[in-house]
């Protein structure tokens, strides 16, 4: 019962993040929506982080993501985790496509955005901007919420 209550709390937390920080703006109308972007606080001197989000494609066409941009990092890549012979490897995803009428979930233990050489320490409660640049020229903007690192283990179970 206690495990159910803890998991429900974190489900509720993610739902609130979606409502609070999931707002999206774009230069042109887009049928791709990004919600619930988050990462975890960092320690002093940490240079790389993983960021998680959910993408929803409401259109009848596949939508390709060209790149990501944030003032926090000079290089952002989408990665997936593959396990082979008990060895965990991160694999860069070169062609990011959100298929028509589908979702793409970035979450701990799976697909995620890697921010390299971040330029500041992130604290619980902070947020920063993320721009998603689509191949069709549209740009989506969202805020990434920084969560307490103690919560991280709850997302992996």
C-alpha positions as CSV (number, residue, x, y, z in Angstrom):
1,X,0.0,0.0,0.0
2,X,2.9,2.4,0.8
3,X,4.5,1.7,-2.6
4,X,1.1,2.5,-4.3
5,X,0.9,5.8,-2.3
6,X,4.5,6.8,-3.2
7,X,4.0,6.0,-6.9
8,X,0.7,7.9,-6.9
9,X,2.4,10.9,-5.4
10,X,5.0,10.9,-8.3
11,X,2.3,10.4,-10.9
12,X,0.5,13.4,-9.4
13,X,3.8,15.4,-9.4
14,X,4.4,14.6,-13.2
15,X,0.7,15.6,-13.9
16,X,1.2,18.9,-12.2
17,X,4.5,19.4,-14.1
18,X,2.6,18.9,-17.3
19,X,0.0,21.5,-16.4
20,X,2.6,24.0,-15.0
21,X,5.6,23.8,-17.3
22,X,4.2,22.1,-20.3
23,X,3.2,25.2,-22.1
24,X,4.3,25.4,-25.7
25,X,4.6,28.3,-28.1
26,X,5.5,28.2,-31.7
27,X,6.2,30.7,-34.5
28,X,3.9,28.7,-36.8
29,X,1.0,26.4,-35.9
30,X,2.3,22.9,-35.2
31,X,0.5,19.7,-34.6
32,X,3.4,18.5,-32.3
33,X,3.0,19.3,-28.6
34,X,5.7,18.9,-25.9
35,X,4.7,18.6,-22.3
36,X,6.1,17.8,-18.8
37,X,9.8,18.5,-19.4
38,X,12.0,17.8,-16.4
39,X,15.5,16.9,-15.2
40,X,17.1,16.5,-11.9
41,X,19.3,18.9,-9.8
42,X,23.0,18.6,-10.3
43,X,26.1,18.6,-8.1
44,X,28.8,21.2,-8.3
45,X,30.9,20.7,-11.4
46,X,28.5,18.3,-13.2
47,X,28.8,18.8,-16.9
48,X,26.1,16.6,-18.5
49,X,22.4,16.0,-17.7
50,X,19.5,13.9,-19.1
51,X,16.2,15.7,-19.8
52,X,12.9,14.0,-20.2
53,X,9.6,15.1,-21.9
54,X,6.6,13.8,-23.7
55,X,5.8,14.6,-27.4
56,X,2.3,14.3,-28.8
57,X,1.7,14.3,-32.6
58,X,-1.9,15.1,-33.3
59,X,-1.5,15.2,-37.1
60,X,-2.0,12.7,-39.9
61,X,1.7,13.0,-40.9
62,X,5.0,12.0,-39.3
63,X,6.8,15.0,-37.8
64,X,10.6,15.1,-37.8
65,X,12.6,16.9,-35.2
66,X,15.7,18.6,-36.5
67,X,17.5,19.7,-33.3
68,X,17.2,21.1,-29.8
69,X,18.5,24.4,-28.4
70,X,19.0,25.7,-24.9
71,X,21.2,28.5,-23.4
72,X,22.1,25.9,-20.8
73,X,24.2,23.7,-23.2
74,X,26.0,24.1,-26.5
75,X,25.2,20.5,-27.6
76,X,22.0,18.6,-27.1
77,X,21.4,15.1,-28.5
78,X,18.6,12.6,-28.2
79,X,19.8,9.2,-27.0
80,X,18.3,5.8,-26.2
81,X,19.6,3.2,-23.8
82,X,20.4,-0.3,-25.1
83,X,21.4,-3.2,-22.9
84,X,23.4,-6.0,-24.5
85,X,25.1,-8.8,-22.4
86,X,24.4,-6.8,-19.2
87,X,26.3,-3.8,-20.6
88,X,24.3,-0.5,-20.8
89,X,25.1,1.7,-23.7
90,X,23.7,5.1,-24.8
91,X,23.0,5.3,-28.5
92,X,22.5,8.6,-30.3
93,X,19.3,8.9,-32.3
94,X,20.1,10.7,-35.5
95,X,16.6,10.9,-37.1
96,X,14.0,11.8,-34.5
97,X,10.5,11.2,-35.8
98,X,7.2,11.4,-34.0
99,X,4.9,9.2,-36.0
100,X,1.4,10.4,-37.0
101,X,-1.2,10.2,-34.3
102,X,1.3,8.9,-31.7
103,X,3.4,9.9,-28.7
104,X,7.1,9.8,-28.0
105,X,8.0,9.6,-24.3
106,X,11.4,10.5,-23.0
107,X,11.9,8.9,-19.6
108,X,14.6,7.6,-17.2
109,X,15.9,4.2,-18.4
110,X,14.9,4.9,-22.0
111,X,15.0,7.7,-24.6
112,X,16.2,11.1,-23.3
113,X,17.9,14.3,-24.3
114,X,21.5,14.6,-23.3
115,X,22.7,18.1,-22.5
116,X,26.6,18.3,-22.7
117,X,28.8,20.8,-21.1
118,X,26.0,22.6,-19.1
119,X,27.1,26.0,-18.0
120,X,25.7,26.2,-14.4
121,X,24.6,24.1,-11.4
122,X,20.9,23.2,-11.4
123,X,18.9,23.4,-8.1
124,X,15.6,21.9,-7.1
125,X,12.9,24.3,-8.3
126,X,14.9,25.9,-11.1
127,X,13.7,25.9,-14.7
128,X,15.2,26.7,-18.0
129,X,14.0,27.1,-21.6
130,X,14.2,24.4,-24.3
131,X,13.6,25.0,-28.0
132,X,12.6,22.1,-30.3
133,X,13.4,22.9,-33.9
134,X,11.4,20.9,-36.4
135,X,12.5,20.0,-40.0
136,X,9.5,21.9,-41.4
137,X,10.8,25.1,-39.8
138,X,8.4,25.2,-36.8
139,X,9.9,25.9,-33.4
140,X,8.4,24.7,-30.1
141,X,9.3,26.2,-26.8
142,X,8.9,24.7,-23.3
143,X,10.2,25.1,-19.8
144,X,12.2,22.3,-18.2
145,X,11.6,21.9,-14.5
146,X,14.4,20.9,-12.2
147,X,13.4,18.3,-9.6
148,X,15.2,17.2,-6.4
149,X,17.7,14.5,-7.1
150,X,16.2,12.4,-4.3
151,X,13.2,11.8,-6.5
152,X,15.3,10.2,-9.2
153,X,15.1,6.7,-7.8
154,X,11.3,6.9,-7.8
155,X,11.2,7.4,-11.6
156,X,13.4,4.2,-12.2
157,X,11.1,1.8,-10.4
